[in-house]
Amino acid sequence: MIERTTVTWSQMIDGFSRIGDVATAGGFFDRVPLELKNVVTWTVMVAYTSNGEMEEAKKVFEEMEQRNCFNSLISGYTQKSYCEEALEAFFKMQTEGFEPDEVTTVSVLSVCAQLGLLDMGRKIHSMTNSENIKLNGFVLNGLIDMYAKCGDLSNAKLVFEKIVKKENACWNSMIAGFAIPGQCRESLQLLNRMEKSNKKPDGITFLSVLSACSHGGFVKEGLEIFSKMKEFGLNPGIKHYGCLVDLLGRAGKLKETYELIKQMSMKPSDTIWGSFLGACRVHSDEKMAAMVLKERWEKAEMMRVGMINKGFRKIPESSSFIALVQ
């Protein structure tokens, strides 16, 4: 019989976890000989956290004699938005004498951004200066994102401007940070700077700038930016259309908004229709709202009748209509 080594055990556990069969992966872990378990535990931790099985991940972690994989636990919690648990693991890591590194820093900065913990984010920033932590692209982008989401745009921009080689992620975080009422013009200026630096904006960039236009009421600029996406070989997604619908609707350009929705390259979502009907209500255009509701009612009825003709059970007349107009 072939000898079962740490490599073979790791491959079996990792293989099953990759296809989502965490239960079988856990079963193999339980059969690993005690003398090999500390080595294999790392693989299991990564497997459980990547599949979101955080309770099992924590159980395995607590059983370890040498807890040398705090990063996997913290990162797993962060990705699942278990922010308080991530912070608890971070504090425990420091208590047990393990030094945070770049991976730890990125995860904890993300937690601070999600919870709006500006003071703690500043402490993590100070930690990067005092500890032996390399300020790589991930850490720098994490700092920009944290400061921006916590509302400290001055420090976000300070970090941003110190970066010599700015990658797309940094540009996007900074542009998104300024996509708030009162700061929207800055997002447009940053997009212009990004283009001049020979960086190609991506879908996330355009979504942030369109959001800024919506918040700032920049109709002309929003339409121009939406059209510019094709120049960069990008097809607008449902969220890009949503921003433009919101922008035009807020400006009271209901006919243009309606035409945009009708010309969408994908089926308009309920959110987009809801945004449009909301704009009709705000601008007191009952005629437009009634026309849209009538069209959707007729489509819902056609769908309902078609399903009945194909042998589906009878559907209440109100149900399909409500699903479409809510």
The 8 nearest C-alpha neighbors of each residue, nearest first, counted from 0:
[[1, 2, 3, 4, 7, 8, 6, 5],
 [2, 0, 3, 4, 7, 8, 6, 5],
 [3, 1, 4, 0, 7, 5, 8, 6],
 [2, 4, 7, 1, 8, 5, 6, 0],
 [5, 3, 6, 7, 2, 8, 35, 9],
 [4, 6, 8, 7, 9, 35, 39, 38],
 [5, 7, 9, 4, 8, 10, 3, 39],
 [8, 6, 10, 4, 9, 5, 3, 11],
 [9, 7, 5, 11, 10, 6, 12, 4],
 [8, 10, 6, 12, 7, 11, 39, 13],
 [11, 9, 7, 13, 8, 12, 14, 6],
 [10, 12, 14, 8, 9, 13, 7, 15],
 [13, 11, 24, 9, 14, 10, 15, 16],
 [12, 14, 16, 10, 11, 15, 9, 17],
 [15, 13, 11, 17, 12, 16, 10, 18],
 [16, 14, 20, 24, 17, 18, 12, 13],
 [15, 17, 21, 19, 13, 20, 18, 46],
 [18, 16, 14, 19, 15, 13, 46, 20],
 [19, 17, 16, 15, 20, 14, 21, 13],
 [18, 20, 16, 17, 21, 15, 50, 22],
 [21, 19, 15, 16, 22, 18, 23, 24],
 [20, 22, 24, 16, 23, 19, 25, 15],
 [23, 21, 25, 24, 20, 26, 16, 15],
 [24, 22, 26, 25, 21, 20, 27, 15],
 [25, 23, 12, 21, 27, 15, 26, 22],
 [26, 24, 28, 22, 23, 27, 21, 29],
 [27, 25, 23, 29, 28, 24, 22, 30],
 [28, 26, 30, 24, 29, 25, 12, 23],
 [27, 29, 25, 31, 30, 26, 24, 12],
 [28, 30, 26, 27, 31, 25, 32, 24],
 [31, 29, 27, 28, 32, 26, 33, 25],
 [30, 32, 28, 29, 36, 33, 27, 35],
 [33, 31, 35, 34, 36, 30, 29, 28],
 [32, 34, 36, 35, 31, 37, 30, 29],
 [33, 35, 32, 36, 37, 31, 38, 5],
 [36, 34, 33, 32, 38, 37, 5, 39],
 [35, 37, 33, 39, 38, 34, 40, 31],
 [36, 38, 40, 39, 35, 63, 65, 64],
 [39, 37, 36, 40, 35, 41, 5, 42],
 [38, 40, 36, 41, 42, 37, 9, 5],
 [41, 39, 43, 37, 42, 38, 36, 44],
 [42, 40, 44, 39, 43, 38, 45, 68],
 [43, 41, 45, 40, 44, 39, 46, 9],
 [42, 44, 46, 40, 41, 45, 47, 39],
 [43, 45, 41, 47, 46, 42, 56, 40],
 [44, 46, 48, 42, 43, 47, 49, 71],
 [47, 45, 43, 49, 44, 16, 48, 42],
 [46, 48, 52, 44, 50, 56, 49, 45],
 [47, 49, 75, 51, 45, 50, 46, 52],
 [50, 48, 46, 51, 47, 45, 75, 52],
 [51, 49, 47, 48, 52, 46, 19, 16],
 [50, 52, 48, 53, 49, 47, 79, 75],
 [53, 51, 47, 55, 50, 54, 48, 56],
 [52, 54, 56, 55, 51, 48, 57, 47],
 [55, 53, 57, 56, 52, 58, 51, 47],
 [56, 54, 58, 53, 57, 52, 59, 47],
 [55, 57, 53, 59, 47, 54, 58, 44],
 [56, 58, 60, 54, 55, 59, 53, 61],
 [59, 57, 55, 61, 60, 56, 54, 62],
 [60, 58, 62, 56, 57, 61, 55, 63],
 [59, 61, 57, 58, 63, 62, 56, 66],
 [60, 62, 58, 63, 59, 57, 66, 64],
 [63, 61, 59, 60, 58, 64, 57, 66],
 [64, 62, 60, 65, 61, 66, 59, 37],
 [63, 65, 66, 62, 37, 61, 60, 67],
 [66, 64, 63, 67, 37, 68, 62, 60],
 [67, 65, 63, 68, 64, 60, 69, 61],
 [66, 68, 65, 69, 97, 41, 70, 63],
 [69, 67, 70, 71, 66, 41, 72, 44],
 [68, 70, 72, 71, 67, 73, 92, 66],
 [71, 69, 73, 68, 72, 103, 74, 102],
 [72, 70, 74, 69, 73, 68, 75, 45],
 [71, 73, 75, 69, 70, 74, 76, 48],
 [74, 72, 85, 70, 76, 75, 71, 88],
 [75, 73, 77, 71, 76, 72, 106, 70],
 [76, 74, 48, 72, 78, 77, 73, 71],
 [75, 77, 81, 85, 73, 79, 74, 78],
 [78, 76, 80, 74, 79, 75, 81, 82],
 [77, 79, 75, 80, 76, 74, 81, 51],
 [78, 80, 76, 77, 81, 75, 51, 82],
 [81, 79, 77, 82, 78, 76, 110, 113],
 [82, 80, 76, 79, 84, 77, 83, 85],
 [81, 83, 85, 80, 84, 110, 77, 86],
 [82, 84, 86, 85, 81, 87, 110, 76],
 [85, 83, 87, 86, 82, 81, 88, 76],
 [84, 86, 73, 82, 88, 76, 83, 87],
 [87, 85, 89, 83, 88, 84, 90, 82],
 [86, 88, 84, 90, 89, 85, 91, 83],
 [89, 87, 91, 85, 86, 90, 92, 73],
 [90, 88, 86, 92, 91, 87, 85, 93],
 [89, 91, 93, 87, 92, 88, 86, 94],
 [92, 90, 94, 88, 93, 89, 95, 87],
 [91, 93, 89, 95, 90, 97, 94, 88],
 [92, 94, 96, 90, 91, 95, 97, 98],
 [95, 93, 91, 96, 92, 90, 97, 89],
 [96, 94, 92, 93, 97, 91, 90, 66],
 [95, 97, 93, 94, 98, 92, 91, 99],
 [98, 96, 93, 92, 95, 99, 94, 67],
 [97, 99, 96, 93, 100, 92, 130, 131],
 [100, 98, 103, 97, 104, 101, 93, 102],
 [99, 101, 103, 102, 132, 104, 98, 131],
 [100, 102, 104, 103, 132, 105, 133, 138],
 [103, 101, 105, 104, 100, 106, 70, 99],
 [104, 102, 106, 100, 99, 101, 105, 70],
 [103, 105, 101, 107, 102, 106, 108, 100],
 [104, 106, 108, 102, 138, 103, 107, 141],
 [105, 107, 109, 103, 104, 108, 74, 77],
 [106, 108, 110, 109, 104, 105, 103, 111],
 [109, 107, 111, 105, 110, 106, 141, 104],
 [108, 110, 112, 106, 107, 111, 113, 105],
 [111, 109, 107, 113, 108, 112, 82, 114],
 [110, 112, 116, 108, 114, 109, 113, 115],
 [113, 111, 145, 109, 115, 110, 114, 148],
 [112, 114, 110, 111, 115, 109, 148, 82],
 [115, 113, 111, 116, 112, 110, 82, 149],
 [114, 116, 149, 112, 111, 113, 117, 148],
 [117, 115, 111, 114, 119, 118, 120, 112],
 [116, 118, 120, 119, 149, 115, 121, 111],
 [119, 117, 121, 120, 116, 122, 111, 123],
 [118, 120, 122, 121, 117, 116, 123, 111],
 [121, 119, 117, 123, 122, 118, 111, 116],
 [120, 122, 124, 118, 119, 123, 117, 125],
 [121, 123, 119, 125, 124, 120, 126, 118],
 [122, 124, 126, 120, 125, 121, 119, 127],
 [123, 125, 121, 127, 122, 126, 120, 128],
 [126, 124, 122, 128, 123, 127, 121, 129],
 [125, 127, 123, 129, 128, 124, 130, 122],
 [128, 126, 124, 132, 125, 130, 129, 123],
 [127, 129, 125, 126, 130, 124, 132, 131],
 [128, 130, 126, 127, 125, 131, 132, 124],
 [131, 129, 127, 132, 126, 128, 99, 98],
 [130, 132, 133, 129, 127, 100, 128, 99],
 [133, 131, 127, 130, 100, 101, 134, 128],
 [132, 134, 135, 101, 131, 127, 100, 138],
 [135, 133, 138, 139, 132, 136, 127, 101],
 [134, 136, 138, 137, 133, 139, 101, 140],
 [137, 135, 139, 138, 140, 134, 166, 169],
 [136, 138, 140, 135, 139, 141, 105, 134],
 [137, 139, 141, 135, 105, 140, 136, 134],
 [140, 138, 142, 136, 141, 137, 134, 135],
 [139, 141, 143, 169, 137, 142, 138, 136],
 [140, 142, 138, 144, 139, 143, 105, 108],
 [141, 143, 145, 139, 140, 144, 146, 138],
 [144, 142, 155, 140, 146, 145, 141, 147],
 [143, 145, 141, 147, 172, 142, 146, 148],
 [146, 144, 112, 142, 148, 143, 147, 141],
 [145, 147, 151, 155, 149, 143, 148, 144],
 [146, 148, 176, 144, 152, 150, 149, 145],
 [149, 147, 145, 150, 112, 146, 144, 176],
 [148, 150, 115, 146, 147, 117, 151, 145],
 [149, 151, 147, 148, 152, 146, 176, 117],
 [152, 150, 146, 153, 147, 149, 154, 155],
 [151, 153, 155, 147, 154, 150, 156, 146],
 [154, 152, 156, 155, 151, 157, 146, 147],
 [155, 153, 157, 156, 152, 151, 158, 146],
 [156, 154, 143, 152, 146, 158, 153, 157],
 [155, 157, 159, 153, 154, 158, 160, 152],
 [156, 158, 154, 160, 159, 155, 153, 161],
 [159, 157, 161, 155, 156, 160, 154, 143],
 [158, 160, 156, 157, 161, 162, 155, 143],
 [159, 161, 157, 162, 158, 156, 163, 155],
 [162, 160, 158, 159, 163, 157, 156, 164],
 [163, 161, 160, 159, 164, 165, 158, 139],
 [162, 164, 165, 161, 160, 159, 166, 158],
 [165, 163, 162, 166, 136, 161, 169, 196],
 [164, 166, 162, 163, 169, 167, 170, 159],
 [167, 165, 168, 169, 164, 170, 136, 198],
 [166, 168, 170, 169, 171, 165, 198, 200],
 [167, 169, 171, 166, 170, 172, 140, 165],
 [170, 168, 140, 172, 171, 167, 166, 165],
 [169, 171, 167, 173, 168, 172, 174, 166],
 [172, 170, 168, 174, 204, 169, 173, 175],
 [173, 171, 175, 169, 144, 170, 174, 176],
 [172, 174, 176, 170, 175, 171, 169, 177],
 [173, 175, 186, 171, 176, 177, 172, 170],
 [176, 174, 207, 178, 172, 173, 177, 171],
 [177, 175, 147, 173, 174, 178, 172, 148],
 [176, 178, 182, 174, 186, 175, 179, 183],
 [179, 177, 211, 183, 175, 176, 186, 210],
 [178, 180, 177, 182, 183, 211, 181, 214],
 [181, 179, 214, 182, 215, 183, 178, 211],
 [180, 182, 183, 179, 215, 184, 214, 177],
 [181, 183, 177, 180, 179, 184, 185, 178],
 [184, 182, 211, 178, 185, 186, 177, 215],
 [183, 185, 187, 186, 182, 188, 215, 211],
 [184, 186, 188, 183, 187, 182, 189, 177],
 [187, 185, 174, 189, 183, 184, 188, 177],
 [188, 186, 190, 184, 185, 189, 191, 208],
 [187, 189, 185, 191, 186, 190, 192, 184],
 [188, 190, 192, 186, 191, 187, 193, 185],
 [191, 189, 193, 187, 192, 188, 186, 194],
 [192, 190, 188, 194, 189, 193, 195, 187],
 [193, 191, 189, 195, 190, 194, 196, 188],
 [192, 194, 190, 196, 191, 195, 198, 189],
 [193, 195, 191, 197, 196, 192, 198, 190],
 [194, 196, 192, 197, 193, 191, 198, 190],
 [195, 197, 193, 194, 198, 192, 191, 199],
 [198, 196, 194, 195, 199, 193, 192, 200],
 [199, 197, 196, 194, 193, 200, 167, 195],
 [198, 200, 197, 201, 194, 231, 193, 167],
 [201, 199, 204, 198, 205, 202, 167, 194],
 [200, 202, 204, 203, 199, 205, 233, 167],
 [203, 201, 205, 204, 206, 233, 200, 235],
 [202, 204, 206, 201, 205, 207, 171, 200],
 [205, 203, 201, 171, 207, 202, 206, 200],
 [204, 206, 208, 202, 207, 203, 209, 201],
 [205, 207, 203, 209, 204, 208, 239, 210],
 [208, 206, 175, 210, 204, 205, 209, 211],
 [207, 209, 211, 205, 210, 206, 186, 212],
 [210, 208, 212, 206, 211, 207, 221, 242],
 [209, 211, 213, 207, 208, 212, 242, 206],
 [210, 212, 178, 183, 208, 214, 209, 213],
 [213, 211, 217, 209, 215, 210, 221, 214],
 [212, 214, 246, 210, 216, 211, 215, 209],
 [215, 213, 211, 180, 212, 216, 210, 179],
 [216, 214, 212, 217, 213, 183, 180, 211],
 [215, 217, 213, 212, 214, 218, 246, 250],
 [218, 216, 212, 215, 220, 219, 221, 213],
 [217, 219, 221, 220, 216, 222, 246, 247],
 [220, 218, 222, 221, 217, 223, 224, 212],
 [221, 219, 223, 217, 222, 218, 224, 212],
 [220, 222, 218, 224, 223, 219, 212, 209],
 [221, 223, 225, 219, 220, 224, 226, 218],
 [222, 224, 220, 226, 221, 225, 227, 219],
 [225, 223, 227, 221, 226, 222, 220, 228],
 [224, 226, 222, 227, 223, 228, 221, 209],
 [227, 225, 223, 224, 228, 229, 222, 230],
 [226, 228, 224, 230, 229, 225, 223, 231],
 [229, 227, 233, 230, 231, 226, 225, 232],
 [228, 230, 232, 233, 231, 227, 226, 234],
 [231, 229, 227, 228, 232, 233, 226, 234],
 [230, 232, 229, 228, 233, 227, 199, 200],
 [233, 231, 229, 230, 228, 234, 227, 201],
 [234, 232, 229, 228, 231, 235, 202, 230],
 [233, 235, 229, 236, 228, 232, 202, 231],
 [236, 234, 239, 233, 240, 237, 228, 202],
 [237, 235, 239, 238, 234, 240, 202, 265],
 [236, 238, 240, 239, 241, 235, 265, 267],
 [239, 237, 241, 240, 236, 242, 206, 235],
 [240, 238, 242, 236, 241, 237, 235, 206],
 [239, 241, 243, 237, 238, 242, 244, 236],
 [240, 242, 238, 244, 239, 243, 271, 237],
 [243, 241, 245, 239, 240, 244, 210, 209],
 [242, 244, 246, 240, 245, 241, 247, 239],
 [245, 243, 241, 247, 246, 242, 256, 248],
 [244, 246, 248, 242, 243, 247, 249, 241],
 [247, 245, 213, 243, 249, 244, 248, 242],
 [248, 246, 250, 252, 244, 249, 245, 256],
 [247, 249, 245, 278, 251, 250, 246, 252],
 [250, 248, 246, 251, 247, 245, 278, 216],
 [249, 251, 247, 248, 252, 246, 216, 218],
 [252, 250, 248, 249, 253, 282, 247, 278],
 [253, 251, 247, 255, 250, 248, 254, 256],
 [252, 254, 256, 255, 251, 248, 257, 247],
 [253, 255, 257, 256, 252, 258, 287, 259],
 [256, 254, 258, 253, 257, 252, 259, 247],
 [255, 257, 253, 259, 254, 258, 244, 247],
 [256, 258, 254, 260, 259, 255, 253, 261],
 [259, 257, 261, 255, 260, 256, 262, 254],
 [260, 258, 256, 262, 257, 261, 255, 263],
 [259, 261, 257, 263, 262, 258, 256, 267],
 [260, 262, 258, 259, 263, 257, 267, 256],
 [263, 261, 259, 260, 258, 264, 265, 257],
 [264, 262, 260, 265, 261, 259, 266, 267],
 [263, 265, 262, 266, 235, 236, 267, 261],
 [266, 264, 263, 267, 237, 236, 262, 268],
 [265, 267, 268, 263, 264, 237, 260, 261],
 [268, 266, 271, 265, 260, 269, 272, 263],
 [267, 269, 270, 271, 266, 272, 237, 273],
 [268, 270, 272, 271, 273, 323, 267, 325],
 [271, 269, 273, 268, 272, 274, 241, 267],
 [270, 272, 274, 268, 273, 269, 241, 267],
 [273, 271, 275, 269, 274, 270, 276, 268],
 [274, 272, 270, 276, 271, 275, 269, 277],
 [273, 275, 277, 271, 272, 276, 270, 278],
 [274, 276, 278, 272, 277, 273, 248, 271],
 [277, 275, 279, 273, 278, 274, 288, 272],
 [276, 278, 274, 280, 275, 279, 273, 281],
 [277, 279, 281, 275, 248, 280, 276, 282],
 [280, 278, 276, 284, 282, 277, 281, 283],
 [279, 281, 283, 277, 278, 282, 284, 276],
 [282, 280, 278, 283, 279, 277, 284, 249],
 [281, 283, 279, 280, 284, 278, 251, 249],
 [284, 282, 280, 281, 285, 279, 278, 286],
 [285, 283, 279, 286, 282, 287, 280, 288],
 [284, 286, 288, 287, 283, 289, 279, 280],
 [285, 287, 289, 284, 288, 290, 279, 283],
 [288, 286, 290, 289, 285, 284, 291, 279],
 [287, 289, 285, 291, 290, 286, 279, 276],
 [288, 290, 292, 286, 287, 291, 285, 293],
 [291, 289, 293, 287, 288, 292, 286, 294],
 [292, 290, 294, 288, 293, 289, 295, 287],
 [291, 293, 295, 289, 294, 290, 296, 288],
 [292, 294, 296, 290, 291, 295, 289, 297],
 [295, 293, 291, 297, 296, 292, 290, 298],
 [294, 296, 298, 292, 297, 293, 299, 291],
 [295, 297, 293, 299, 294, 298, 320, 292],
 [296, 298, 300, 294, 295, 299, 301, 293],
 [299, 297, 295, 301, 300, 296, 302, 294],
 [300, 298, 296, 302, 297, 301, 320, 319],
 [299, 301, 303, 297, 302, 298, 304, 296],
 [302, 300, 298, 304, 303, 299, 305, 297],
 [303, 301, 305, 299, 300, 304, 306, 298],
 [302, 304, 300, 306, 305, 301, 299, 307],
 [305, 303, 307, 301, 306, 302, 300, 308],
 [304, 306, 302, 308, 307, 303, 301, 309],
 [307, 305, 309, 303, 308, 304, 311, 302],
 [306, 308, 311, 304, 310, 309, 305, 313],
 [309, 307, 305, 306, 310, 304, 311, 303],
 [310, 308, 306, 307, 311, 305, 304, 312],
 [311, 309, 307, 308, 312, 306, 313, 305],
 [312, 310, 307, 306, 309, 313, 308, 314],
 [311, 313, 314, 307, 310, 306, 309, 308],
 [314, 312, 307, 311, 315, 303, 306, 310],
 [313, 315, 316, 312, 303, 318, 307, 319],
 [316, 314, 317, 318, 313, 319, 303, 320],
 [317, 315, 318, 314, 319, 320, 300, 303],
 [316, 318, 320, 315, 319, 321, 314, 322],
 [319, 317, 321, 320, 315, 316, 322, 314],
 [320, 318, 322, 321, 299, 317, 323, 316],
 [319, 321, 323, 317, 322, 318, 299, 296],
 [320, 322, 318, 324, 323, 319, 325, 317],
 [323, 321, 319, 320, 324, 325, 318, 269],
 [322, 324, 320, 321, 325, 319, 269, 295],
 [325, 323, 321, 322, 320, 269, 273, 292],
 [324, 321, 322, 323, 269, 273, 320, 270]]
